[in-house]
Amino acid sequence: MIRPRFFYELLQSKGITYAVGVPDSLLKHYCAYAYDRGQQTIAANEGGAVALAAGYHLATGNIPMVYMQNSGFGNIVNPLTSLLDTEVYSIPMLFLVGWRGEPGTSDAHQHHKQGRVMEPLLEALEVPYAHLSTREEEVDAQLEEALEFMRTDSTPYVLLVSRGTFSPYTLTDIRQTDSLPLTREKALELLLPFLGDKDVIVSTTGKTSRELFELRERNNEGHHRDFLTVGSMGHASQIALGIALQKPDRTVVCIDGDGAALMHLGSLAIIGQEAPQNYRHILINNGAHDSVGGQPTAGFEVDFGKIARGCGYRNCFRADNKERLQEQMTKLLSAEGPALLEIVIRCGARSDLGRPTISPVENKERVMTFLQKQESPDHE
């Protein structure tokens, strides 16, 4: 394993002193160490991180580092080919990419394809890359080779990082949210009874969908009403919009997260523009990327209600405790849509939280069958 401190100091010694990106579970120990030292910026999405790093290079002439999970690599294909490429602006940049779904490893469904095509994708994009060693004595030489590429050809370079590459490090500069009474799971437990048998939920990726699945299991309610967006971070609200526009007789509820909403914030404008009256947007805000290490988002610095209203949402509500949540859920469901309810919660989840035991295809088919029915049963 590589010690986060070792890797951080090695980068510093080679002049790579600025990092920006989106947190990843495979990189969380290194990112936590770097964040504690104030040496990284957490971007809204991976493409934005590349643009921010490009601005840094333009201002300083130095080589920045961008970190991400490979599931977010699609967000950088455009700036990688139309901004950094040697045939355009030729901007050097080091990428540290967590290799989820790496061939030969076990991972969640949404990472299988991206992991398998990761190397062919880099080759198609003509981006030089290496598989970061887990041996500290080899890492120095790898970085030197990467720097040689970047300096000679003024090109991006990718280091792919496997699970277990970095030794553990616990984030110390963590946002304190313990005073907030609600957890995400408790908020979900409280809001579900307000929804009717015909209502459909689209839940965001990460622990939100996992907790929703387990709550349905515990209550023996089935999973036909819930589209669990296990991947595609930031897109749950548009999936919900697509359903709402086609099923105006159904109440469609998007259960979103602050990090996911910020990743593609422009989606709120399209929801407001289309203005489906049956659309309900529940945004659970803990101010953190809770599923991948707990690094902060800008969620607590953003007034989501004002943004939503500015985008055309008809009504907006906010809650941060049980009584307020129950009161606001009643208002949310009776108000004209599109309507938003922001629920402010504390960070954290159960250590024994599992994953959905049905496949994404099974989930899709059950939801599609449910949406075709005029009257839905209480159970599958």
C-alpha positions in Angstrom: 0.0 0.0 0.0 1.0 3.6 -0.5 0.8 5.9 2.5 -1.3 9.0 1.7 1.4 11.2 3.3 4.1 9.7 1.1 2.1 10.2 -2.1 1.1 13.7 -1.1 4.7 14.8 -0.3 6.0 13.1 -3.4 3.6 15.1 -5.6 4.6 18.3 -3.7 8.3 17.6 -4.3 7.7 17.3 -8.0 5.8 20.6 -8.2 2.3 19.2 -8.4 0.8 21.3 -5.6 -2.7 21.9 -6.7 -5.5 19.3 -7.0 -9.1 19.5 -7.9 -11.7 16.8 -8.4 -14.7 14.8 -7.3 -14.3 12.4 -4.4 -14.0 8.6 -5.0 -14.1 5.7 -2.5 -10.8 4.3 -3.9 -9.0 7.6 -3.5 -10.7 8.7 -0.2 -7.7 8.1 2.0 -5.3 10.1 -0.1 -7.9 12.8 -0.7 -8.7 13.0 3.0 -5.0 13.6 3.8 -4.7 16.3 1.0 -7.9 18.0 2.1 -6.7 18.2 5.7 -3.8 20.2 4.3 -5.9 22.5 2.3 -4.4 21.5 -1.0 -7.5 20.5 -3.0 -10.7 21.9 -4.4 -13.8 19.8 -4.5 -15.6 20.5 -7.8 -19.2 20.1 -8.7 -18.5 17.6 -11.4 -15.5 16.1 -13.2 -15.7 18.3 -16.3 -15.8 21.4 -14.2 -12.7 20.1 -12.3 -10.8 19.8 -15.6 -11.7 23.4 -16.6 -10.7 24.7 -13.2 -7.4 22.9 -13.4 -6.9 24.3 -16.9 -7.4 27.8 -15.5 -4.8 27.1 -12.8 -2.3 26.0 -15.5 -3.0 29.2 -17.6 -2.4 31.4 -14.6 0.7 29.6 -13.2 2.2 27.5 -15.9 2.3 24.6 -13.4 0.9 21.1 -13.8 -2.3 20.5 -11.8 -3.8 17.2 -10.7 -7.4 16.2 -11.2 -8.9 13.2 -9.3 -12.1 11.3 -9.9 -13.8 7.9 -10.0 -13.8 6.4 -13.5 -17.6 6.4 -13.4 -17.3 10.1 -13.9 -14.8 9.9 -16.7 -17.6 10.5 -19.2 -17.9 14.0 -17.8 -14.4 14.9 -19.0 -14.4 13.4 -22.5 -15.4 16.8 -24.0 -12.9 19.0 -22.2 -10.2 16.3 -22.6 -10.6 16.3 -26.4 -11.6 19.9 -27.0 -9.6 21.8 -24.4 -6.6 19.8 -23.2 -5.7 17.9 -26.4 -2.5 18.6 -28.2 -4.5 19.5 -31.3 -6.3 22.2 -29.4 -4.7 24.1 -26.4 -2.2 21.3 -25.5 -2.6 21.6 -21.7 -0.7 19.1 -19.4 -2.6 17.7 -16.5 -2.2 14.7 -14.3 -5.3 12.5 -13.7 -5.7 10.3 -10.7 -8.6 7.9 -11.5 -10.1 5.4 -9.1 -10.6 2.2 -11.2 -14.0 0.9 -10.1 -15.0 -2.3 -11.9 -11.4 -3.2 -12.7 -11.4 -6.5 -14.6 -10.8 -9.4 -12.2 -12.4 -7.6 -9.2 -15.9 -7.7 -7.8 -18.0 -4.5 -7.9 -21.5 -3.1 -8.1 -23.4 -3.5 -11.4 -22.9 0.1 -12.5 -19.1 -0.2 -12.5 -18.8 -3.4 -14.6 -18.9 -1.8 -18.1 -16.9 1.3 -17.2 -14.2 -0.8 -15.5 -13.9 -3.2 -18.4 -13.6 -0.4 -21.1 -11.4 1.9 -19.1 -8.1 1.0 -20.8 -9.6 0.8 -24.3 -11.3 4.2 -23.8 -8.0 5.8 -22.8 -6.3 4.2 -25.9 -9.1 5.4 -28.2 -8.7 8.9 -26.7 -4.9 8.6 -27.2 -4.2 9.5 -23.6 -1.0 8.0 -22.1 -1.6 6.1 -18.8 -0.2 3.8 -16.2 -1.5 1.6 -13.5 -0.3 3.2 -10.2 1.9 0.7 -8.3 1.1 -0.2 -4.7 4.8 -0.2 -3.9 6.1 3.1 -2.8 9.6 2.4 -4.2 8.1 2.2 -7.7 5.8 5.2 -7.5 8.6 7.8 -7.8 9.7 6.4 -11.2 6.1 6.3 -12.4 5.6 9.9 -11.6 8.8 10.9 -13.3 7.7 9.1 -16.4 4.3 10.8 -16.3 6.0 14.2 -15.8 8.3 13.5 -18.8 5.2 12.9 -21.0 3.4 16.0 -19.7 6.4 18.3 -20.0 7.6 17.0 -23.4 4.3 16.7 -25.2 2.2 19.1 -23.1 -0.4 16.4 -22.7 -2.6 14.9 -20.1 -1.5 11.7 -18.3 -3.7 9.2 -16.4 -2.8 7.1 -13.3 -5.3 4.4 -12.7 -5.7 3.4 -9.1 -6.9 0.0 -7.9 -8.9 -0.7 -4.8 -6.6 -0.9 -1.7 -3.8 1.1 -3.2 -3.7 3.7 -0.4 -3.4 2.8 3.3 -6.1 4.1 5.6 -6.3 7.7 6.7 -9.3 9.3 8.5 -10.4 12.8 7.5 -10.0 15.2 10.5 -11.3 18.4 8.9 -14.8 17.1 8.7 -18.0 19.1 8.8 -19.7 18.8 12.2 -23.3 17.8 11.7 -24.0 15.8 14.8 -26.3 18.5 16.2 -28.8 17.9 13.4 -31.4 15.4 14.5 -32.2 13.6 11.3 -30.2 10.9 9.5 -30.8 10.2 5.8 -32.4 6.8 6.6 -34.7 8.4 9.3 -35.8 11.1 6.8 -36.6 8.4 4.3 -38.5 6.4 6.9 -40.5 9.5 7.8 -41.4 10.6 4.3 -42.4 7.3 2.7 -45.8 6.9 4.5 -46.9 10.2 2.9 -46.7 8.8 -0.6 -49.6 7.0 -2.2 -49.8 3.6 -3.9 -49.7 5.1 -7.4 -46.7 7.4 -6.7 -43.4 6.6 -8.2 -39.9 7.4 -6.8 -36.7 8.0 -8.6 -33.8 7.9 -6.0 -30.3 9.1 -6.5 -27.2 7.0 -6.6 -25.2 6.0 -3.4 -26.6 5.3 0.0 -30.0 7.0 -0.6 -31.1 4.2 -3.0 -29.5 1.5 -0.7 -31.4 2.8 2.3 -34.6 3.1 0.4 -34.3 -0.5 -0.8 -33.7 -1.8 2.8 -36.6 0.2 4.1 -38.9 -1.3 1.5 -37.6 -4.8 2.5 -38.1 -4.1 6.2 -41.7 -3.0 5.5 -42.4 -5.8 3.0 -43.6 -3.2 0.5 -41.9 -4.4 -2.7 -39.7 -2.3 -5.0 -42.0 -1.8 -7.9 -42.5 1.9 -7.1 -38.9 2.9 -6.8 -36.4 3.4 -9.7 -33.0 3.0 -7.9 -30.5 5.1 -9.8 -27.4 3.0 -8.8 -25.1 5.0 -11.2 -25.5 8.2 -13.4 -24.8 10.5 -10.5 -26.6 13.8 -10.9 -29.2 12.6 -13.4 -32.0 11.2 -11.2 -33.9 14.5 -11.4 -34.1 14.3 -15.2 -35.1 10.6 -15.2 -37.9 11.6 -12.9 -38.8 14.5 -15.2 -39.0 12.2 -18.2 -41.4 10.0 -16.3 -43.5 12.9 -15.0 -44.0 14.4 -18.4 -45.3 11.1 -19.8 -47.4 10.1 -16.7 -49.2 13.3 -15.7 -51.7 11.3 -13.7 -48.9 10.0 -11.4 -47.1 11.9 -8.7 -43.4 11.5 -9.5 -40.9 12.0 -6.6 -37.2 12.5 -7.1 -35.2 11.8 -4.0 -32.0 13.6 -4.6 -28.7 14.5 -2.8 -26.9 17.8 -2.5 -23.7 16.5 -4.2 -25.8 14.9 -7.0 -27.9 18.1 -7.5 -24.9 20.3 -7.6 -23.2 18.1 -10.1 -25.8 19.0 -12.8 -27.5 22.0 -11.3 -28.8 23.1 -14.7 -31.3 20.3 -14.6 -33.4 22.4 -12.2 -33.9 25.0 -15.0 -35.2 22.3 -17.3 -37.6 21.0 -14.7 -38.8 24.6 -14.1 -39.2 25.2 -17.8 -41.2 22.1 -18.4 -43.2 22.8 -15.3 -44.9 19.4 -14.6 -47.4 19.9 -11.9 -47.0 16.3 -10.7 -43.2 16.7 -10.0 -41.9 16.6 -6.4 -38.2 17.1 -5.8 -37.0 16.0 -2.3 -33.4 17.1 -1.9 -31.6 15.5 1.1 -28.7 17.7 2.1 -25.9 16.6 4.4 -23.3 18.9 3.0 -21.1 16.0 2.1 -20.1 13.3 -0.4 -21.2 10.8 2.2 -20.8 7.6 0.1 -17.2 8.2 -0.9 -15.4 9.5 2.2 -17.4 12.4 3.7 -15.6 15.3 2.0 -17.8 18.4 2.0 -19.9 19.7 -0.9 -21.1 23.3 -1.2 -24.5 22.1 -0.1 -24.7 24.0 3.2 -23.5 27.2 1.4 -26.3 27.0 -1.2 -29.9 28.2 -0.9 -31.5 25.4 -3.0 -35.0 26.9 -2.4 -34.0 30.2 -4.0 -32.3 28.5 -6.9 -35.3 26.3 -7.5 -37.7 29.3 -7.4 -35.4 31.2 -9.8 -35.5 28.1 -12.1 -39.3 28.2 -12.2 -40.3 25.8 -9.4 -43.8 26.8 -8.1 -43.3 26.0 -4.4 -40.3 25.3 -2.2 -40.1 24.1 1.4 -37.4 23.2 4.0 -37.1 20.9 7.0 -34.4 19.9 9.5 -36.3 17.9 12.1 -39.1 15.2 12.4 -42.0 17.5 13.1 -41.0 20.0 10.4 -40.4 17.2 7.8 -43.9 15.8 8.4 -45.5 19.2 8.2 -43.7 20.1 5.0 -44.3 16.8 3.4 -48.1 17.5 3.7 -47.5 20.9 2.1 -45.2 19.5 -0.6 -47.7 16.9 -1.8 -50.7 19.3 -1.8 -48.8 22.2 -3.5 -48.7 22.9 -7.2 -45.6 21.4 -8.8 -42.9 21.4 -9.6 -42.2 21.7 -5.9 -39.0 21.2 -3.9 -38.5 20.1 -0.3 -34.9 20.4 1.1 -34.3 18.2 4.1 -31.2 19.0 6.1 -29.6 16.0 7.8 -26.4 14.9 9.5 -23.7 12.8 7.8 -23.3 9.1 8.3 -25.0 5.8 7.7 -25.2 2.3 9.2 -22.1 0.3 9.0 -24.1 -2.8 8.0 -25.9 -1.0 5.1 -26.3 -3.5 2.2 -26.9 -3.1 -1.5 -30.0 -3.9 -3.5 -30.4 -7.6 -4.0 -32.3 -7.3 -7.3 -30.5 -6.4 -10.5 -30.9 -3.0 -12.2 -32.7 -4.7 -15.1 -35.1 -6.4 -12.6 -35.7 -3.0 -11.0 -36.3 -1.3 -14.3 -38.8 -4.0 -15.4 -40.8 -3.8 -12.2 -41.0 0.0 -12.4 -42.1 -0.1 -16.0 -44.8 -2.7 -15.3 -46.0 -0.6 -12.4 -46.1 2.6 -14.5 -48.3 0.8 -17.1 -51.0 -0.1 -14.5 -53.9 2.2 -13.9 -54.2 0.8 -10.4 -51.2 -0.5 -8.5 -51.3 -3.3 -5.9 -49.9 -2.7 -2.4 -47.3 -5.3 -3.1 -45.5 -6.8 -6.0 
